[in-house]
Amino acid sequence: REGYDKIMRTVAGGSEEADETFAKQTCSSLEVFESLTGKGAVKHGFLVVCQSTLNRSGNRRFHSHSQNFMSESDLHAVISTMHAELVDGGASDALLHREFLSDVHGRLEISASLLRTNPAVSLFISHVESNLAEE
């Protein structure tokens, strides 16, 4: 199946390099957006997952947000599962949301949506609400 997908992308004028470029350009755009939001704005982590290359690009904050809530391997499993759900659903307007709670660190929210359906590229956004705000 993988060979077939590669042939079809080549015939249709697509390539893994173009897919990877799209993912990296998306990350660059998000970094610019984040820099424009100002110092007081809530900072989010982001991750772009490219189906054709299996690469994941994003900012460090996405991974640092999850450190107090799950292991690196659990994070990869969550991302893979959510990405598969988005791809299987096939709707570009689909939105998935997961929450992870910690008595000490608060709540981690991870949301995801497809940026593009063929080949699939998904965007993940993370946000932590700390328990410190409640004290």
Secondary structure, DSSP 8 states (H G I E B T S, - for coil): -HHHHHHHHHHTT--HHHHHHHHHHHHHHHHHHHHHS-TTS---EEEEEETTT--EEE-HHHHHHHTTTS-HHHHHHHHHHHHHHHHHH--TT-EEEEEEEETTTEEEEEEEEEEEETTEEEEEEEEEE-GGGG-
